[in-house]
Amino acid sequence: MKTKLVFLLVIIFLFRINIISQGFDNATRALYILDISKYIKWNNEDYDKLTEFKIGILSNETALYWELINAGKTRLFIQGKQIKILHYNKIEEIEKTQVLFVGDPKEYKVGEVLKKIKSSHTLLITENCEFRLSMINFIVVQGKPRFESNEKLMNDEGMTVSQLFLAQAVKTREEWEQLFNKSEVELTAEKDTVKQQEITITDQKTQIGEQANEIEIQKKQIANLDKEISQKQQLLSVTASKLQKQENYIHDQQIIINKQKSDVEKQKNILDKQNLHIEEQKKEISESEIKIKQQNLLISEKIALIEKQKLVLGFSFILILAISFLGYFIYRSYKIKKLANIALEEKNRTILAQKAEIEEQRDIAENQRDQIAFQKRHIMDSIEYAKRIQTAILPSLELFSDKLEHFVLYKPKDIVSGDFYWQSDLGDEMIVVVADCTGHGVPGAFMSMLGVSLLNEIIEKQEVICPDEILNRLRHGIINSLKQKEKADIKEGMKDGMDVAVCSINFNKNRLMFAGANNPLYLIRNNELSEIKGDKMPVAIHSVMNPFTLHELELQKGDLFYTFSDGYSDQFGGAENKKFLSKNFRNTILSFQGLPMLQQGVRLNEIFEQWRGENEQVDDVTVVGIKY
């Protein structure tokens, strides 16, 4: 395995040599120094204890030093140790390093440098030095960079290097002199080429300056947009608070109205009973009046009889008493009826007043209902506008239909989504990103817009194509944008961030590079599914902040791979109202093999809706499937 690994590294190193058409410039020197440092093995006991890999530059100029600083920002580590670049102007300033590059052998005598670094296990690299005087010496042959090596000096300092790597070096003095003479002949022609390149570089610097101005204008526009979104979010929060208070007030008013309705019903029942009692009294009075008429007729007859006979005085006296008693009864019935009518009128006035109050409360409730409906419509209009902004930022569902057969299943839980997908072409590389931001709805949408903005900066502007480096820079951007501080935010449980899967496809090399933050990649080949897991940490502040891992895969025609958020597998549904789970998701996409990719997207949506049934969607759902 070690032999195969060394062979692979040598092939990669040679490939880098072949793509360089000119001789050594600072970028080429930095590339060679960093690459050669990976192939050297330090055998001293102290090396494994080191936490930093130090590279020293002995030169009166600082151009190469800054070139190495910039290159170190993308590599970060050599042999698992963090890179540290040092610069020296004098031999006396040299400290113990793992690699030392001497810029000008005429300015600094290599023999004195070797004495200075003796027994310090330092790899000495020079350029245009005398044959085999240095450990590794850079030379230019026919416009291409080459190198010679001195294995004995490296072994004396406790270093070894693979023979496959040494086989690419210049081996004899005759070969070295012959190549060096050819380089001198071609140097004159190269100078003209360099001058032409300097003119081209000057033009490019002018264009870069113009692009930088455009970037600053775009940054200001984005800042204004962020400020406007923040203001709308604050307005939305205030409106939601007022809406909640109004709903509580309406609820209390509804309770009062229901109570008043109950009291009115009771009073109506009492009034009905009183009306019934009055009717009964009226009936009794009518009957009494009939009796009075009958009695009057009888009295008339008796009076006539008394006048005629004047014999029954005692009976007449009794009859008068009876008539008096009857008159008193009639008078008493009249007073009772009058009092009942007065009480009835008072109750009618009370009922009318209560009815007016109820109608007034009803009008207030209707006005509040209309106000709530207006505010709700205003809030929904704002969210719909946010959806239009998010839709404009995201690419269309036909990401790359002219290159690959694919589908995109995108189902926001609310009107706007915390999930997003992203695609870009950069040279030979096609980059596809699927991300799941913290939360959903409006907060998740803000996070997704921040993620899209940072990806545009990292990939489109900075031209970073390596998925692991994209995630490293995206995490740095999220931490800075959200002003997260490592110790404070972890202690307080801050979880704002996103889970991301990044794929980079190279059609010329049939290669897929992948890196994931909590999200995996599913690869299906010959009806067998393989899962490439992402790192167990999000793109945000976290207790573990290691660099993200890069996975490289050789693609074959007919391979299918899927990236997705966790919304599909976390959906509740089915007969027992349980989660769909990742296992069922894997079995589902395996069952689709043989279907066109667009048909797979349709079937995934149908199965999701059948499983969800009447349940609410629990999270945003995004699935991207690609057939190579």
C-alpha positions as CSV (number, residue, x, y, z in Angstrom):
1,M,0.0,0.0,0.0
2,K,2.9,2.4,0.8
3,T,4.5,1.7,-2.6
4,K,1.2,2.4,-4.4
5,L,0.6,5.6,-2.4
6,V,4.1,6.9,-3.3
7,F,3.6,6.0,-6.9
8,L,0.4,7.9,-7.0
9,L,2.0,10.9,-5.4
10,V,4.8,10.8,-8.0
11,I,2.3,10.7,-10.8
12,I,0.4,13.7,-9.4
13,F,3.8,15.6,-9.0
14,L,4.7,14.8,-12.6
15,F,1.3,15.9,-13.8
16,R,1.8,19.2,-12.2
17,I,5.2,19.5,-13.9
18,N,3.7,18.8,-17.3
19,I,1.0,21.5,-17.0
20,I,3.6,24.2,-16.3
21,S,4.7,25.6,-19.7
22,Q,7.3,28.2,-18.4
23,G,10.3,28.0,-16.1
24,F,10.4,28.9,-12.4
25,D,8.4,31.8,-11.1
26,N,7.4,32.4,-7.5
27,A,4.1,30.5,-7.9
28,T,6.0,27.5,-9.4
29,R,8.7,27.6,-6.7
30,A,6.0,27.7,-4.0
31,L,4.1,24.8,-5.6
32,Y,7.4,22.7,-5.8
33,I,8.4,23.4,-2.2
34,L,5.0,22.4,-0.8
35,D,4.8,19.3,-3.0
36,I,8.3,18.1,-2.3
37,S,7.7,18.6,1.4
38,K,5.0,15.9,1.2
39,Y,7.4,13.2,-0.2
40,I,10.2,13.5,2.3
41,K,10.3,11.3,5.4
42,W,11.9,12.7,8.6
43,N,13.3,9.8,10.7
44,N,14.3,11.8,13.8
45,E,12.4,11.1,17.0
46,D,11.4,14.7,17.7
47,Y,9.6,15.1,14.3
48,D,6.4,13.2,15.4
49,K,6.1,15.5,18.5
50,L,6.0,18.7,16.3
51,T,2.7,20.5,15.8
52,E,4.0,22.9,13.1
53,F,5.7,22.2,9.8
54,K,8.2,25.1,9.3
55,I,9.4,26.3,5.9
56,G,12.1,28.9,5.9
57,I,13.0,31.3,3.0
58,L,16.6,32.8,2.9
59,S,16.3,35.8,0.5
60,N,16.6,39.5,0.3
61,E,13.2,39.6,-1.4
62,T,9.8,38.7,0.1
63,A,7.8,37.9,-3.1
64,L,8.3,34.1,-2.6
65,Y,7.6,34.4,1.1
66,W,4.1,36.0,0.4
67,E,3.4,33.5,-2.4
68,L,4.0,30.6,0.1
69,I,1.7,32.4,2.7
70,N,-1.1,32.6,0.1
71,A,-0.6,29.0,-0.9
72,G,-0.6,27.9,2.7
73,K,-4.1,29.4,3.2
74,T,-5.5,26.7,0.9
75,R,-3.3,23.8,2.0
76,L,-3.2,24.5,5.7
77,F,-1.4,21.2,6.6
78,I,1.6,19.1,5.4
79,Q,1.9,15.6,6.8
80,G,-0.8,16.4,9.3
81,K,1.0,19.4,10.7
82,Q,0.0,23.1,10.4
83,I,2.2,25.0,7.9
84,K,4.3,28.0,9.2
85,I,6.3,30.1,6.7
86,L,9.5,32.0,8.0
87,H,11.7,34.6,6.2
88,Y,15.4,35.2,6.9
89,N,17.7,37.9,5.4
90,K,21.0,36.6,6.9
91,I,22.4,33.1,7.5
92,E,22.9,34.0,11.1
93,E,19.1,34.4,11.6
94,I,18.3,30.8,10.4
95,E,16.4,28.8,13.0
96,K,15.5,25.1,13.0
97,T,13.1,24.3,10.2
98,Q,11.9,21.3,8.3
99,V,12.6,22.9,4.9
100,L,14.9,25.8,4.0
101,F,15.0,27.4,0.5
102,V,18.0,29.6,-0.5
103,G,17.0,32.2,-3.0
104,D,20.3,33.2,-4.6
105,P,23.3,30.9,-4.3
106,K,25.6,33.9,-5.4
107,E,24.3,36.0,-2.5
108,Y,24.4,33.2,0.1
109,K,27.2,30.5,0.0
110,V,25.6,27.1,0.1
111,G,28.5,25.7,2.1
112,E,28.0,28.1,4.9
113,V,24.3,27.3,4.9
114,L,25.0,23.6,5.2
115,K,27.2,24.2,8.2
116,K,24.5,26.3,9.8
117,I,21.8,23.6,9.5
118,K,24.1,20.6,10.1
119,S,22.4,18.0,12.4
120,S,19.1,20.0,12.5
121,H,17.3,17.5,10.1
122,T,16.6,20.4,7.7
123,L,15.9,19.7,3.9
124,L,17.9,22.3,1.9
125,I,16.4,23.4,-1.4
126,T,18.3,25.8,-3.8
127,E,18.0,27.0,-7.4
128,N,20.8,27.1,-10.1
129,C,23.3,25.8,-7.6
130,E,26.5,23.9,-8.5
131,F,25.9,20.2,-9.3
132,R,25.2,18.1,-6.2
133,L,26.3,20.8,-3.8
134,S,22.7,21.1,-2.4
135,M,20.2,18.4,-1.3
136,I,17.5,19.4,-3.9
137,N,18.4,22.0,-6.6
138,F,15.8,23.6,-9.1
139,I,16.9,24.0,-12.7
140,V,15.1,25.0,-15.9
141,V,15.4,22.8,-19.0
142,Q,13.8,23.7,-22.3
143,G,11.5,26.2,-20.6
144,K,10.3,23.5,-18.1
145,P,11.2,23.2,-14.4
146,R,13.4,20.2,-13.4
147,F,15.4,19.3,-10.3
148,E,18.5,17.4,-9.2
149,S,18.9,15.6,-5.8
150,N,21.7,14.6,-3.5
151,E,20.4,11.5,-1.6
152,K,23.6,11.2,0.5
153,L,23.2,14.7,2.0
154,M,19.5,13.9,2.8
155,N,20.4,10.6,4.4
156,D,23.1,12.2,6.5
157,E,20.4,14.6,8.0
158,G,18.1,11.7,8.8
159,M,15.8,12.0,5.8
160,T,14.7,9.5,3.2
161,V,12.7,9.8,0.0
162,S,11.1,7.3,-2.4
163,Q,13.2,6.0,-5.2
164,L,10.3,6.5,-7.6
165,F,10.5,10.2,-6.8
166,L,14.3,10.3,-7.1
167,A,14.1,8.6,-10.5
168,Q,12.7,11.8,-11.9
169,A,15.7,13.9,-10.9
170,V,18.8,14.7,-13.0
171,K,21.4,11.9,-12.2
172,T,24.8,12.7,-13.7
173,R,27.0,15.8,-14.1
174,E,27.1,15.3,-17.8
175,E,23.3,15.2,-18.1
176,W,23.1,18.2,-15.7
177,E,25.6,20.2,-17.8
178,Q,23.9,19.3,-21.1
179,L,20.5,20.3,-19.8
180,F,21.9,23.5,-18.2
181,N,23.5,24.5,-21.6
182,K,20.2,24.0,-23.4
183,S,18.5,26.1,-20.8
184,E,21.0,29.0,-21.4
185,V,20.3,28.9,-25.2
186,E,16.5,29.1,-24.6
187,L,16.8,31.8,-21.9
188,T,17.0,34.7,-24.5
189,A,13.7,33.5,-26.1
190,E,12.1,33.1,-22.8
191,K,12.9,36.8,-21.8
192,D,10.8,38.0,-24.8
193,T,8.0,35.7,-23.7
194,V,8.3,37.0,-20.1
195,K,8.0,40.6,-21.3
196,Q,4.9,39.8,-23.3
197,Q,3.4,38.1,-20.2
198,E,4.2,41.1,-18.1
199,I,2.1,43.2,-20.5
200,T,-0.7,40.7,-20.3
201,I,-0.4,40.7,-16.5
202,T,-0.7,44.5,-16.4
203,D,-3.9,44.3,-18.5
204,Q,-5.2,41.6,-16.2
205,K,-4.5,43.7,-13.1
206,T,-6.5,46.6,-14.6
207,Q,-9.4,44.3,-15.2
208,I,-9.1,42.9,-11.7
209,G,-9.2,46.4,-10.3
210,E,-12.4,47.1,-12.3
211,Q,-13.9,43.8,-11.1
212,A,-13.0,44.7,-7.5
213,N,-14.9,48.0,-7.8
214,E,-17.9,46.1,-9.1
215,I,-17.7,43.6,-6.2
216,E,-17.6,46.6,-3.7
217,I,-20.8,48.0,-5.3
218,Q,-22.5,44.5,-5.1
219,K,-21.4,44.2,-1.5
220,K,-23.1,47.6,-0.7
221,Q,-26.2,46.5,-2.5
222,I,-26.3,43.2,-0.5
223,A,-25.7,45.2,2.8
224,N,-28.7,47.4,1.9
225,L,-30.8,44.4,1.1
226,D,-29.8,42.7,4.4
227,K,-30.7,45.9,6.3
228,E,-34.1,46.1,4.5
229,I,-34.8,42.4,5.3
230,S,-33.9,43.0,9.0
231,Q,-36.3,46.0,9.2
232,K,-39.1,43.9,7.6
233,Q,-38.4,41.1,10.1
234,Q,-38.6,43.5,13.0
235,L,-41.9,44.9,11.6
236,L,-43.2,41.3,11.2
237,S,-42.3,40.5,14.8
238,V,-44.1,43.6,16.1
239,T,-47.2,42.9,13.9
240,A,-47.3,39.2,15.1
241,S,-47.2,40.4,18.8
242,K,-50.1,42.9,18.1
243,L,-52.0,40.2,16.3
244,Q,-51.6,37.8,19.3
245,K,-52.8,40.5,21.7
246,Q,-55.9,41.2,19.6
247,E,-56.7,37.5,19.3
248,N,-56.6,37.3,23.1
249,Y,-58.8,40.4,23.5
250,I,-61.4,38.9,21.0
251,H,-61.3,35.7,22.9
252,D,-62.1,37.5,26.2
253,Q,-64.9,39.6,24.5
254,Q,-66.4,36.4,23.0
255,I,-66.6,34.9,26.6
256,I,-68.4,38.1,27.8
257,I,-70.8,38.0,24.9
258,N,-71.6,34.3,25.5
259,K,-72.3,35.1,29.1
260,Q,-74.6,38.0,28.2
261,K,-76.4,35.9,25.7
262,S,-77.0,33.3,28.5
263,D,-78.4,36.1,30.8
264,V,-80.7,37.4,28.1
265,E,-82.0,33.9,27.6
266,K,-82.7,33.6,31.3
267,Q,-84.5,37.0,31.4
268,K,-86.6,36.0,28.3
269,N,-87.7,32.8,30.2
270,I,-88.6,34.9,33.2
271,L,-90.5,37.3,31.0
272,D,-92.4,34.5,29.3
273,K,-93.4,33.1,32.6
274,Q,-94.6,36.6,33.8
275,N,-96.6,37.1,30.5
276,L,-98.2,33.7,31.0
277,H,-99.1,34.7,34.6
278,I,-100.6,38.0,33.4
279,E,-102.7,36.2,30.8
280,E,-104.0,33.9,33.5
281,Q,-104.9,37.0,35.6
282,K,-106.6,38.6,32.6
283,K,-108.6,35.4,32.1
284,E,-109.6,35.4,35.8
285,I,-110.6,39.1,35.6
286,S,-112.8,38.4,32.5
287,E,-114.5,35.6,34.3
288,S,-115.0,37.9,37.3
289,E,-116.5,40.6,35.1
290,I,-119.0,38.0,33.7
291,K,-119.9,37.1,37.2
292,I,-120.3,40.8,38.1
293,K,-122.6,41.3,35.2
294,Q,-124.6,38.2,36.3
295,Q,-124.6,39.6,39.9
296,N,-125.7,43.0,38.7
297,L,-128.6,41.4,36.9
298,L,-129.5,39.4,40.0
299,I,-129.2,42.6,42.2
300,S,-131.5,44.5,39.9
301,E,-134.0,41.8,40.2
302,K,-133.6,41.7,44.0
303,I,-133.9,45.5,44.3
304,A,-137.1,45.4,42.4
305,L,-138.2,42.6,44.6
306,I,-137.3,44.7,47.7
307,E,-139.0,47.8,46.5
308,K,-142.1,45.7,45.8
309,Q,-142.0,43.6,48.9
310,K,-139.7,45.6,51.3
311,L,-139.8,42.5,53.3
312,V,-136.3,41.2,53.0
313,L,-134.1,44.1,54.4
314,G,-131.7,41.7,56.0
315,F,-131.1,39.9,52.8
316,S,-130.5,43.1,50.9
317,F,-127.9,44.1,53.6
318,I,-126.0,40.9,52.9
319,L,-126.3,41.4,49.2
320,I,-124.7,45.0,49.6
321,L,-121.8,43.5,51.6
322,A,-121.3,41.0,48.8
323,I,-121.3,43.7,46.2
324,S,-118.8,45.7,48.3
325,F,-116.5,42.7,48.6
326,L,-116.7,42.1,44.8
327,G,-115.8,45.7,44.1
328,Y,-112.9,45.5,46.4
329,F,-111.7,42.3,44.6
330,I,-112.1,44.0,41.2
331,Y,-110.1,47.1,42.4
332,R,-107.4,44.9,43.8
333,S,-107.1,42.9,40.5
334,Y,-106.8,46.2,38.6
335,K,-103.9,47.4,40.9
336,I,-102.1,44.0,40.5
337,K,-102.4,44.2,36.7
338,K,-101.1,47.8,36.7
339,L,-98.0,46.9,38.8
340,A,-97.3,43.9,36.5
341,N,-97.5,46.1,33.5
342,I,-95.0,48.6,35.1
343,A,-92.6,45.7,35.9
344,L,-92.9,44.3,32.3
345,E,-92.1,47.7,30.8
346,E,-89.0,48.0,33.1
347,K,-87.8,44.6,32.0
348,N,-88.4,45.5,28.3
349,R,-86.2,48.6,28.7
350,T,-83.5,46.5,30.4
351,I,-83.6,43.9,27.6
352,L,-83.4,46.7,24.9
353,A,-80.4,48.2,26.6
354,Q,-78.7,44.8,26.8
355,K,-79.5,44.2,23.2
356,A,-77.9,47.5,22.2
357,E,-74.8,46.7,24.2
358,I,-74.6,43.3,22.6
359,E,-74.9,44.8,19.1
360,E,-72.2,47.3,20.0
361,Q,-69.8,44.5,21.2
362,R,-70.6,42.6,18.0
363,D,-69.6,45.7,15.9
364,I,-66.3,46.0,17.9
365,A,-65.6,42.3,17.3
366,E,-66.3,42.6,13.6
367,N,-64.0,45.6,13.3
368,Q,-61.2,43.7,15.1
369,R,-61.8,40.7,12.9
370,D,-61.5,42.9,9.8
371,Q,-58.3,44.5,11.2
372,I,-56.8,41.1,11.9
373,A,-57.6,39.9,8.4
374,F,-56.0,43.0,6.9
375,Q,-52.8,42.5,9.0
376,K,-52.7,38.8,8.2
377,R,-53.0,39.7,4.5
378,H,-50.2,42.3,4.9
379,I,-47.9,39.7,6.6
380,M,-48.7,37.1,3.9
381,D,-47.9,39.6,1.2
382,S,-44.5,40.3,2.8
383,I,-43.7,36.6,3.1
384,E,-44.8,36.0,-0.6
385,Y,-42.4,38.9,-1.5
386,A,-39.6,37.1,0.4
387,K,-40.5,33.9,-1.6
388,R,-40.0,35.8,-4.8
389,I,-36.6,37.1,-3.6
390,Q,-35.5,33.6,-2.6
391,T,-36.8,32.1,-5.9
392,A,-34.8,34.7,-7.8
393,I,-31.6,33.8,-5.9
394,L,-31.9,30.0,-6.3
395,P,-31.2,28.4,-9.7
396,S,-34.0,26.8,-11.7
397,L,-34.9,23.2,-11.2
398,E,-33.3,22.4,-14.6
399,L,-29.8,22.9,-13.2
400,F,-27.7,21.2,-16.0
401,S,-30.2,19.4,-18.2
402,D,-28.0,19.9,-21.2
403,K,-25.1,17.9,-19.6
404,L,-26.6,15.3,-17.3
405,E,-29.9,13.6,-16.7
406,H,-31.1,14.6,-13.2
407,F,-34.1,15.8,-11.1
408,V,-34.6,18.2,-8.2
409,L,-37.3,17.6,-5.6
410,Y,-37.8,20.9,-3.7
411,K,-40.7,21.1,-1.2
412,P,-40.5,24.0,1.3
413,K,-42.5,23.4,4.6
414,D,-43.7,27.0,4.6
415,I,-43.8,29.6,1.8
416,V,-40.1,30.2,2.1
417,S,-37.5,27.5,2.8
418,G,-34.4,26.9,5.0
419,D,-33.2,24.3,2.4
420,F,-31.5,25.5,-0.8
421,Y,-29.6,24.0,-3.7
422,W,-26.9,25.6,-5.8
423,Q,-25.0,24.7,-9.0
424,S,-22.1,26.3,-11.0
425,D,-19.7,25.5,-13.8
426,L,-16.1,26.4,-13.3
427,G,-13.7,25.3,-16.1
428,D,-13.9,21.5,-16.3
429,E,-15.6,21.2,-13.0
430,M,-19.4,21.2,-12.3
431,I,-20.2,22.0,-8.6
432,V,-23.5,20.9,-7.0
433,V,-24.5,22.0,-3.5
434,V,-27.4,20.9,-1.3
435,A,-27.8,22.6,2.1
436,D,-30.2,22.4,5.1
437,C,-30.1,25.5,7.2
438,T,-31.1,25.8,10.9
439,G,-34.9,26.3,11.1
440,H,-37.4,26.7,8.4
441,G,-39.8,29.4,7.2
442,V,-38.5,33.1,7.4
443,P,-35.5,32.4,9.7
444,G,-34.3,29.5,7.6
445,A,-34.8,31.6,4.4
446,F,-32.4,34.2,5.8
447,M,-29.8,31.6,6.5
448,S,-30.2,30.1,3.0
449,M,-29.7,33.6,1.4
450,L,-26.5,34.0,3.4
451,G,-25.3,30.6,2.3
452,V,-26.0,31.3,-1.4
453,S,-24.2,34.7,-1.1
454,L,-21.1,33.1,0.5
455,L,-21.1,30.3,-2.2
456,N,-21.1,32.9,-5.0
457,E,-18.2,34.6,-3.3
458,I,-16.2,31.4,-2.7
459,I,-16.8,29.6,-6.0
460,E,-17.7,32.2,-8.6
461,K,-15.3,35.0,-7.3
462,Q,-12.5,33.1,-5.6
463,E,-12.7,30.1,-8.0
464,V,-12.4,27.4,-5.3
465,I,-13.4,24.0,-6.6
466,C,-12.3,21.5,-3.9
467,P,-15.4,20.6,-1.9
468,D,-13.5,20.3,1.4
469,E,-12.0,23.8,1.0
470,I,-15.4,25.2,0.0
471,L,-16.8,23.9,3.3
472,N,-13.9,25.3,5.3
473,R,-14.3,28.7,3.7
474,L,-18.1,28.6,4.0
475,R,-17.8,27.8,7.7
476,H,-15.4,30.7,8.2
477,G,-17.9,33.0,6.4
478,I,-20.9,31.8,8.5
479,I,-19.0,32.3,11.8
480,N,-17.9,35.9,10.7
481,S,-21.4,36.8,9.4
482,L,-23.2,35.6,12.5
483,K,-20.5,37.0,14.8
484,Q,-20.1,33.6,16.5
485,K,-17.4,33.3,19.2
486,E,-16.1,29.8,19.8
487,K,-16.2,29.6,23.6
488,A,-19.2,31.8,24.3
489,D,-21.5,30.4,21.6
490,I,-20.7,26.7,22.4
491,K,-21.4,27.4,26.1
492,E,-24.7,29.1,25.3
493,G,-25.8,26.3,22.9
494,M,-25.9,28.4,19.8
495,K,-26.8,26.2,16.9
496,D,-27.2,28.6,13.9
497,G,-25.6,27.1,10.9
498,M,-26.2,24.5,8.1
499,D,-25.7,20.9,7.0
500,V,-24.2,20.8,3.5
501,A,-23.2,18.3,0.8
502,V,-20.8,19.5,-1.9
503,C,-20.1,17.6,-5.1
504,S,-17.5,18.5,-7.8
505,I,-17.8,16.6,-11.1
506,N,-15.0,16.5,-13.7
507,F,-16.2,15.1,-17.0
508,N,-12.7,14.9,-18.6
509,K,-11.3,12.8,-15.7
510,N,-14.5,10.9,-14.9
511,R,-14.0,12.0,-11.3
512,L,-16.3,12.9,-8.4
513,M,-15.0,14.9,-5.4
514,F,-17.3,15.1,-2.3
515,A,-17.2,16.6,1.1
516,G,-20.1,16.7,3.6
517,A,-21.0,18.5,6.8
518,N,-23.4,16.0,8.6
519,N,-24.9,15.2,5.2
520,P,-23.9,12.0,3.2
521,L,-23.8,11.0,-0.5
522,Y,-25.5,7.9,-1.9
523,L,-23.8,6.3,-4.9
524,I,-25.6,3.5,-6.8
525,R,-23.6,1.3,-9.2
526,N,-24.8,-2.0,-10.6
527,N,-27.9,-1.8,-8.3
528,E,-25.7,-1.6,-5.2
529,L,-25.9,1.4,-2.9
530,S,-22.8,2.8,-1.2
531,E,-23.0,5.6,1.4
532,I,-20.1,8.1,1.6
533,K,-20.6,9.8,5.0
534,G,-19.9,13.4,5.7
535,D,-18.0,14.8,8.8
536,K,-20.0,14.9,12.0
537,M,-19.9,18.7,12.4
538,P,-22.0,21.5,10.9
539,V,-20.9,24.5,8.9
540,A,-20.9,26.8,11.9
541,I,-19.2,27.1,15.3
542,H,-18.9,23.7,16.9
543,S,-17.1,21.8,19.6
544,V,-15.1,20.0,16.9
545,M,-13.6,22.4,14.3
546,N,-11.3,20.0,12.2
547,P,-10.8,20.6,8.5
548,F,-13.5,18.8,6.4
549,T,-12.6,15.5,4.7
550,L,-12.3,15.2,0.9
551,H,-13.6,12.0,-0.8
552,E,-12.5,11.3,-4.4
553,L,-14.4,8.7,-6.6
554,E,-13.9,7.4,-10.1
555,L,-17.2,7.6,-12.0
556,Q,-18.5,5.1,-14.5
557,K,-21.2,5.7,-17.1
558,G,-24.6,4.8,-15.6
559,D,-23.6,5.7,-12.0
560,L,-26.3,7.4,-10.0
561,F,-25.7,9.6,-6.9
562,Y,-28.0,11.5,-4.6
563,T,-27.6,14.4,-2.2
564,F,-30.4,15.5,0.1
565,S,-31.6,17.2,3.3
566,D,-33.1,15.2,6.2
567,G,-36.6,16.5,5.7
568,Y,-37.7,13.4,3.6
569,S,-36.6,10.8,6.1
570,D,-37.9,12.7,9.1
571,Q,-41.5,13.0,7.8
572,F,-44.2,11.5,10.1
573,G,-46.9,9.4,8.4
574,G,-48.0,5.9,7.5
575,A,-50.5,3.7,9.3
576,E,-48.6,4.1,12.7
577,N,-47.7,7.8,12.2
578,K,-43.9,7.2,12.4
579,K,-40.9,8.7,10.7
580,F,-40.1,7.5,7.1
581,L,-36.4,6.9,8.2
582,S,-33.2,6.7,6.1
583,K,-33.5,3.0,5.6
584,N,-36.8,3.3,3.8
585,F,-35.4,6.2,1.8
586,R,-32.5,4.1,0.6
587,N,-34.8,1.2,-0.3
588,T,-37.1,3.6,-2.2
589,I,-34.4,5.0,-4.5
590,L,-33.0,1.5,-5.1
591,S,-36.4,0.4,-6.3
592,F,-36.3,3.2,-8.9
593,Q,-33.4,1.8,-10.9
594,G,-34.3,1.7,-14.5
595,L,-36.6,4.7,-14.4
596,P,-35.6,8.0,-16.0
597,M,-34.4,10.6,-13.5
598,L,-37.4,13.0,-14.0
599,Q,-39.7,10.0,-13.4
600,Q,-37.8,9.2,-10.2
601,G,-38.4,12.7,-8.9
602,V,-42.1,12.4,-9.6
603,R,-42.3,9.0,-7.8
604,L,-40.4,10.3,-4.8
605,N,-42.9,13.2,-4.5
606,E,-45.9,10.8,-4.8
607,I,-44.5,8.4,-2.2
608,F,-43.8,11.3,0.2
609,E,-47.4,12.7,-0.1
610,Q,-48.9,9.2,0.3
611,W,-46.8,8.7,3.5
612,R,-47.6,12.1,4.9
613,G,-51.3,11.8,4.4
614,E,-53.2,14.3,6.5
615,N,-50.1,15.1,8.7
616,E,-48.4,18.5,8.5
617,Q,-45.0,18.5,6.7
618,V,-42.4,18.6,9.5
619,D,-39.5,20.2,7.6
620,D,-38.2,21.5,4.3
621,V,-37.5,18.7,1.8
622,T,-34.7,18.8,-0.9
623,V,-33.4,15.8,-2.9
624,V,-31.1,16.1,-6.0
625,G,-30.5,12.9,-8.1
626,I,-27.9,12.8,-10.9
627,K,-27.1,10.1,-13.5
628,Y,-23.6,10.2,-14.9
